[in-house]
Amino acid sequence: MRQLIVAAIIVCIAVGGCGKRQWSENQSGSQPTVKNMTIDQASGQSSEGNLKSLALGLMQYCQDYDEAMPPMTDAASAQRLLQPYVSSASLWVDPRTGQAYGINPSLAGRTLGSIVSPAQTAAFYETSPRPNGVRAVAFADGHVDLVRETQWPQVKQASGIP
């Protein structure tokens, strides 16, 4: 569990910080400690970092293959095809649930230009919502966002996810 928290802190720093007033000095003033951050928040930020890495790997693949998406039909094929662009197999697993991220098989083989709204088309996503009713989603344009569970059916349908 401590390794998960340390990993989440590293990801948190890498993606731009953990928010206001979450870091404080301990009493000796020598080491920062995490304050007001639950394990769910830490693993959620780690998940968002993982999805961002997957989205960036997808964008790199598309650059190398004339703007074409990989022929990914399931999580295993996506992982195999994007392996040269995604550094670690652990990035394919949601640290909160231990499950592989969902993929959008309707993007398989399509060109980026054929996607009408890449910023609104899910590419990878958390397969279950978080306790606060949101899930992290990586979109076909490479950005990651939190989607409310009430909005997920519309995003899923607009993205062509079965």
C-alpha positions in Angstrom: 0.0 0.0 0.0 2.9 2.4 0.8 4.3 1.8 -2.7 0.9 2.7 -4.2 0.9 6.0 -2.3 4.5 6.8 -3.2 3.7 6.0 -6.9 0.6 8.2 -6.7 2.6 11.1 -5.2 5.2 10.8 -8.0 2.4 10.8 -10.7 0.7 13.7 -8.9 3.9 15.8 -9.1 4.5 14.8 -12.7 1.0 15.8 -13.8 1.0 19.2 -12.2 0.4 18.9 -8.5 -2.1 17.5 -6.1 -4.1 20.6 -5.4 -4.1 23.3 -2.8 -2.7 22.7 0.7 -2.1 19.0 0.4 1.6 19.2 1.1 3.0 20.3 4.5 6.2 20.0 6.3 6.5 17.5 9.1 7.4 18.8 12.6 11.1 18.5 12.0 10.7 20.5 8.7 12.8 18.1 6.7 10.3 15.9 4.8 7.1 16.7 3.1 4.1 14.7 4.1 0.7 14.2 2.4 -2.1 15.9 4.2 -5.9 15.7 3.4 -5.4 13.2 0.6 -7.2 9.9 0.8 -5.9 6.7 -0.8 -8.8 6.9 -3.3 -7.7 10.4 -4.3 -4.1 9.3 -4.7 -5.0 6.2 -6.7 -7.4 8.3 -8.8 -4.6 10.7 -9.7 -2.4 7.7 -10.5 -5.2 6.3 -12.7 -5.4 9.7 -14.6 -1.6 9.6 -15.1 -1.9 6.0 -16.5 -4.6 7.0 -18.9 -2.6 10.1 -20.0 0.3 7.8 -20.8 -2.0 5.5 -22.8 -3.4 8.4 -24.7 0.1 9.7 -25.5 1.1 6.3 -26.7 -2.0 6.2 -28.9 -1.1 9.6 -30.4 2.5 8.4 -31.0 1.2 5.3 -32.7 -1.0 7.4 -35.0 1.9 9.6 -35.9 3.9 6.6 -37.0 1.1 5.0 -38.9 -0.2 7.9 -41.1 -2.8 9.0 -38.6 -4.4 5.6 -38.3 -5.6 4.1 -35.0 -4.2 0.7 -34.1 -6.5 -2.3 -34.9 -7.3 -2.8 -31.2 -10.3 -4.9 -30.5 -9.7 -5.6 -26.8 -7.3 -4.6 -24.0 -4.8 -7.4 -24.9 -4.5 -6.3 -28.5 -4.2 -2.6 -27.6 -1.5 -3.4 -25.1 0.4 -5.5 -27.6 0.2 -2.9 -30.4 1.0 0.1 -28.2 3.8 -1.7 -26.2 6.6 0.3 -28.1 4.9 3.5 -27.0 3.8 2.7 -23.5 6.7 2.0 -21.1 5.2 -0.3 -18.6 2.5 -3.0 -18.5 1.4 -1.7 -15.1 0.0 1.5 -16.9 -2.7 -0.7 -18.4 -4.3 -1.4 -15.0 -6.4 0.8 -12.9 -4.6 1.0 -9.5 -7.9 1.5 -7.7 -9.6 -1.6 -9.0 -6.8 -3.8 -10.3 -8.8 -4.2 -13.6 -7.6 -3.4 -17.1 -8.8 -0.1 -18.5 -11.6 -0.3 -21.1 -10.8 0.4 -24.7 -13.0 1.7 -27.5 -12.9 -1.0 -30.2 -14.9 1.2 -32.6 -11.7 3.3 -33.2 -9.8 0.2 -34.5 -8.2 1.1 -37.8 -9.9 4.5 -38.2 -7.9 7.6 -39.1 -7.9 10.5 -36.8 -9.4 12.6 -39.6 -12.5 10.3 -39.8 -13.3 10.9 -36.1 -15.9 13.7 -36.1 -15.2 14.9 -32.5 -11.9 13.4 -31.1 -12.1 15.6 -28.0 -15.5 13.9 -27.2 -14.6 10.4 -28.3 -13.4 8.1 -25.6 -10.4 5.9 -26.4 -9.6 4.4 -22.9 -11.6 4.6 -19.7 -12.0 3.3 -16.1 -14.4 0.4 -16.3 -16.2 1.3 -13.1 -17.0 4.6 -11.5 -15.2 6.0 -8.4 -17.0 6.3 -5.1 -17.6 10.0 -5.9 -19.6 9.1 -9.0 -17.0 10.0 -11.7 -14.7 8.0 -14.0 -11.5 9.0 -15.7 -11.6 8.9 -19.5 -8.8 9.3 -22.1 -10.2 10.8 -25.3 -9.1 10.3 -28.9 -7.4 13.7 -29.0 -5.1 12.7 -26.1 -6.6 14.6 -23.2 -7.9 13.0 -20.0 -11.0 14.2 -18.2 -13.3 13.1 -15.4 -16.8 12.2 -16.6 -19.8 12.1 -14.2 -21.5 8.7 -14.1 -24.7 10.5 -15.2 -23.0 11.7 -18.4 -21.2 8.4 -19.1 -24.0 6.8 -21.1 -24.0 9.7 -23.5 -20.2 9.7 -23.8 -20.2 6.0 -24.4 -22.9 6.1 -27.1 -21.3 9.1 -28.8 -17.9 7.2 -28.8 -19.4 4.1 -30.3 -18.5 1.9 -27.3 -20.6 -1.2 -27.3 
